[in-house]
Amino acid sequence: MLGLLAISLSIALFAPKWVLAASILKDRAVPPINQPNLADISNLTLFAQYSAAAYCKDVLNTQQTLPLGYQTKVRCKAGICPLVEAAETIIITGFDREEDHDVEWDPSKSIDVGGFVAIDKTNHVIVISFRGSSNLEDRIDDAKVIQKPWKCDGCWAHQAFAQFWEAALVTVQTAVSAYQSDFPSYPIVVTGHSLGAAVATLAAAEIRRWFPSIPVYLYNYGSPEVGNQALADFVTSQGGNFRVTHFDDPVPRLPGTSLYAHITPEYWITSKNNVPVKAADIKYMPDGGGDVGFPTTDLDAHNWYFGPIDSC
């Protein structure tokens, strides 16, 4: 993610010129949280570990939808996701390097988006997790600050983030649709770290349209700004969002132009790296503005969210 910071700070934003037909998402508030303490530190930690698991190649290489009951557990490198490994999980599908879907600016290349869809029978959720940046191509794409129209009224999204989500959309929709009816009481949680957090933000907004009667929650960690103020307002108005930042993490300050804004609320981890996070270390900021307001930066802080999050 070093490339994201260095390149983004050096690129000047120019006016978007895309003309794109887009279906408009209807605003829909997420139903009230129907699980106790979904926003408490245990859940913030659990879904951070699900985000960490998306960096694990063994998880992503579960390439095909599996028969229901096929017990392929979510597993990480030792110590990375113990809460996830302790749960009874089924990987529905893993994906890595999906092909383009209507990408205008460079239709010759594929999009290196990674992630997985899993059912967690212990915590009673369906989880969709997106991987953060894994190679130089990702980091260069992260740094592009061009916007394109997105699927709500007046909304513009970061071109590359929208492109990553569009590449994974069909795979995710097919997998979740195939299994949701078997677990009708399970809410859906969309999560990710860094680039994965940005993709998860767009994914959650659209998945809420697919399943209007099911709670769909977003847990993102160290996310850059995803789009313009209209997009941020739209996703915020849907509810069910937990945007987590960490003291001195520079990535949530990107792209750092007036044409971008963050969703809210923000859960700001004020403690340092490599120490256990306590509930008192998390500051709830309904209007955001936590780490963004600090001039100092610590790139290691981007990699520590309740534990090492990109080390699998």
Secondary structure as UniProt FT lines:
FT   HELIX           2..8
FT   TURN            9..10
FT   TURN            36..39
FT   HELIX           41..53
FT   TURN            54..55
FT   HELIX           57..60
FT   TURN            68..69
FT   TURN            78..80
FT   HELIX           82..86
FT   STRAND          89..98
FT   TURN            107..108
FT   STRAND          111..120
FT   TURN            121..124
FT   STRAND          125..130
FT   HELIX           136..143
FT   STRAND          147..149
FT   TURN            153..154
FT   STRAND          156..158
FT   HELIX           159..179
FT   HELIX           180..182
FT   TURN            184..185
FT   STRAND          188..193
FT   HELIX           195..210
FT   TURN            212..213
FT   STRAND          216..221
FT   HELIX           229..238
FT   STRAND          241..246
FT   TURN            247..248
FT   HELIX           251..253
FT   TURN            258..259
FT   STRAND          266..269
FT   TURN            273..274
FT   HELIX           279..281
FT   STRAND          282..285
FT   TURN            286..287
FT   HELIX           291..293
FT   HELIX           299..303
//
